[in-house]
Amino acid sequence: MTEPLWTAVDHYIDGLLVPPDAALDAAIETSTAAGLPPINVTPSQGKLLHLLARIQGARRILEIGTLGGYSTIWLARALPEGGRLITIEASPKHADVARANILRAGVGSLVDLRVGLGLEVLPRIAAEGGGAFDLTFIDADKQSIPEYFSFALKLSKPGSVIIVDNVVRDGRVIDAKSSDPDIQGIRRFNEMLAAEPRVSATAIQTVGAKGHDGFAIVLVTRNI
């Protein structure tokens, strides 16, 4: 199979199962117009996040890496009445675009967008004592994934789900000698995950419009 075929299959799936949505389409368009990198999840991946949050019954969601707010909207729409989503974005420019997209989608009252470096914002969130998150989605700089995952664990409870994006990177994750800090960050995360007794986890490869990559899905099974 080739990437054009993967993309065609994505479009086929989206056409059947992920119908056009004005707010989501606008989020992509405004992000592109503002010069944000086109690294948001695909429509079918966004709906997967939405469905996982609904299946899990998530009332409190943490997202690390907002970008233009596309995945944020998908996740916020999964929240029940009274639910809350905190999302962290390092770039003020990206945060401004995301904030407008989130408001346009009608989920502004559900979303608390924090601007700053993840490793600086996360300790403040932990200190607030708002309770454990039911679901955490990590989609930020890859070299810091191990540290983000450690915080996600601290902010979880048995039954919480942690989803980590981009854990395959065109298969380069298997290169132990890679000098790429992103690849080394992902490898460190995978090793942490394999050694962590308080979780049950797997990773799945994905192919599609964004190429060859994958998700790690983690279930917290013991008290943190």
N, C-alpha and C positions, 0 to 999 in steps of 0.2 A: 504493500500500500504506500501511497505517496501523500505528501501534505495537501496538494490540491484535492485529492479524493477525500481526505479527512475533513477538509473544509466543506466540501459538497455535502458530505453526510451530516455535518453540523447544521448546515442550512436546511437540509431535509427534516431533521429532527425539530429544529426551531419552528419551521413552517407548520408542523403538525401539533407540537406540544407546548410551544412557547409563543403564543400569538403576539402580534405587535402591541406595544404598550407606549402610550404617548410620553409618559414621564420618564420611563427607562430609556426610550429612544432619545429623548431630549438630553438626558444625562450624558449619553455617549457623544452626542453632537456638540454640546457645549464644552465637554472635556477636550474633544479634538480641536475645536476652535480656539481654546485657550492654550493649546500646545502641550497638554498633559500627555505623558507617554501612553501608548495604547496597550497597557498591560492589565487592564481590568479583566475580571472573569468573563467568560462567554455567557450568552443568554441561558444556555442549557445548564452551565455550571452555577449561574446565579439561582436558577430555579431549584437545582439540587440543594444549595445552601438553604433556601427557603423551606423546602420540604423537610430537610433534616431538622431544622429548628422547630417546625410544626410537629413532626413525629416525636421529637424530644420533649415537647411541651415547654419550650424555653420561655421564661418570663424576664430573665436578665441575660443580656448578650453583651459580650465584649468583642470588639473588632480592633485589631492592631494593623493599621494601614488602610486609610480611608480612600486615598487617591481622589477620584471625582465623585465618590458616593454611590457608584453603581451597585456594588455588592451590599452597601449599607441599606439602600432602599429595599433590596430583596429581603434582607434579614429583618428589617424593621416591619415590613408587611406581614411577617410571620408571628409577630408578638400579639398576645391577647390583650384585652383591655387592662390597663394598669401596668403593662410591660415597659421595659426600658432598655435602651441600647446605648452603650458608651463606645465611641469610636475615636481612635487616636491617629492624628496625621502630623507628620514632622514638618511639612512644607506649608507655610501660611498661604501661598498662592493656591496650592491644591485644596486647602481647607476652604478658601473663599468660594471656589468653584463647587466643591462638594456641598457647602452650606446652601447655596442657591438651588442646587439640584434636589437636595433633600426637602427643602421648603416647597419647591414646585410639585414634588411627589405627594405632598400632604402628610408627611410623616415627621415633620419638624418637632412636634410635641413629644415624640417618642425617643428622639435622638439627642444625645449630649456629646457634641463634638469637641474634643480636647486637642489643642494645637501644641506641639512640642515633640521632642525626641522621645520615642517610646520608653527607653530605659530611664528617662527622667519623670515621665508622666505616670508610669505604672506604680512606682512606690507611693505616689500621692493618692492614687486610686485605692491602693491597699490600705493606706492610713485612714481613709474615710470610713472604713468599716461598714460598707453598704451591703455586705453579705456576699455569698458565693455567686459566681456566674454559672448559669445553666449551660451556656454554650460560648465558646471562644473561637474566633476565626482569626488566624495569624496569616497575614499576607503583606509583609513588610520586608525590609532589607534582610537578605538571606544569611549574611554572616552573623547576625544577631539572633537568629532563630533559637539557638539553645537558651539564651537569656530570656527571650520572650516566653519560651515554653516553661521555664522555671517559674516565672511570675504567673503564668496561666495556671499552673498547678497550685500555687499558693492561693489563688483566687477561685479555686474550684472545690467541689465536694463529691462524695461518691454519687455517681449518676451523671455528673457533668461530662460534656463532650467538648473536645478540643480538635479543631480541624486546622491543618497546616497546609498551605498551598505551595506549589513549585518545589517539590521534593525530589524530582527526577532530572529536570534540566537537560532535556535531549539525551538522557542516558549518561551524562557526564558525572553523575553522582557515584558511579562505580570506579572512577579514577582516583585511587588513593593518593597518587602523586601529584594531583592537580595543584597548581599554585593559585588558582582562583579562590579568593576568600569566601565567595558565595558557596562554592562547592564544598569547601572545608567546613563552613558553617552548617550546611545541610548534613554532611557526614557526622559532625559532632552531635547534632540533634538526633540523628538516627541511632547513634551509639548510646546516647542518653536514654532514648526511648526503649531500646532493647534491654537496658539494665535497670529500668525503673519498675519496682515491684508493685507500685500502687496503681498501675494502669494496665489495660489490655488494648493493643493497638495493631493496626495494619496500615499498609500503604498500597495504593493502586495507581498504576500507570494510566495516563489519559492521552488520547490523540485527538486533534481537532483543529479548529481555525487558529489556535495559538500554538500549534506544533505538538511536540512530544514532551509531556511533563507528568505530574501526578499530585495526588493528595495523600496526606497521612490523616487517619481518623483515629482518635484516641478516646477511650472511655475510662474515666476515673473510677476505680473499683474499691479503693480503700481511703480512709481518712488521711488527709494531708497534714 
